[in-house]
């Protein structure tokens, strides 16, 4: 047996997965990501078996195929996840029970290899994850680390469990729940030879010192990111009320050209053919909001949204440029069609001492970026939390049909919105500019 084969033979992936134990009880949708379809499948099945003793679990195969999952399918029906997403086959028809395994079901890949470009970014994953969450069940998906759009699939779930050493390059660190590494299995056939204890080499001491210094610098950077709220937030004068004397809503925006200075005022970015996707909604835009404060760094604005966003309606932030070309990040809450609605919200927050009696001013910000639509109510809180964890200040507005829009930012003009468009592109989100529409979620 060669060295590689002996290494594989001595890895107990099931034990490594089971070591996660009850820590996975709080999750309802997980993606097990790895390079090796066998190891990844074994980890996914081990997680499923353990959780199936407590609740319903469906383990899905997004490899083509993962042997540990495929061998649990005891049917001649070839349909699977691919057939469900591409051809509409019901998930209940492709989820096959595993005998003597509690409430465990498996879902094979299907009649053809997965088309990752079509399947993984599909918004249906958000709804599917929300459905499992609603009934307290668990969805476990085994997927290859090299699959295009794997990060989109992970964002639609509660997060990823990494198997082995392969890590998708675009996967946000905050979406990684845990990692499963190789666990040696004791064996008489391959005894371990004792090795003498070695003192730390000069090189290892240097590495340890470097890591300690890096950690200290990260702590300092985090403190500096928070500090602007304590210093700058109280020194910036409140923005004048821009809504007085405004009656109605501006006409629909058509394709146009805007010139926007960069955040450091170091150059000019020309944006052509900026089109608002829903000009027909201009007359009923939720254009009125409350500006509470401003921060001088985006990291400070992100932290503010993450800390207070759950207590304030439609909390978000928007970058703006002052008269000197300096970029600020305005902390915004609320979304009302009428100015009176924003004034009422501001008065209520002051009365309840959520904010002090001098904080806040009503502003008119009719535009936002739409990042998802037609969302069921059950899926909204998780999607907001996921995006805020990534530093994207998302919020939701309810639509007339009962679903919700997921939005980012609140902007006074098309030109202002383009200051944040590149940030969305860098995060892998297409910036779709719309008139803000709907009621507070």
Secondary structure, 3 states (H helix, E strand, C coil): CCHHHHHHHCECHHHHHHCCHHHHCCCCEEEEEECCHHHHHHHHHHHHHHHCCCCCEEEEECCCCCHHHHCCCCCCCCCCHHHHHHHCCCHHHHCEECCCCCCEEEECCCCCCCCHHHHCCCCHHHHHHHHHHHHCCEEEEEEECCCCCHHHHHHCCCCEEEECCCCCCCCCHHHEEEEECCCECCCCCCCCCCCCCCCCCHHHHHHHHHHHHHHHHHHHHHHHHHHHHHHCCCCCCCCCCCCCCCCCCCCCCCCCEEEEECCCCCCEEEEECCCCCCHHHHHHCCCEEEEEEEECCHHHHHHHHHHHCCCCCCCEEEEEECCCCCEEEEEEEEEECCHHHHHHHHHHHHHCCCCCCCCCEEEECCEEEEEEEEECHHHHHHHHHHHHHCCCCEEEEECCCCCEEEEEEEECCHHHHHHHHHHHHHCCCCCEEEECCCEEC
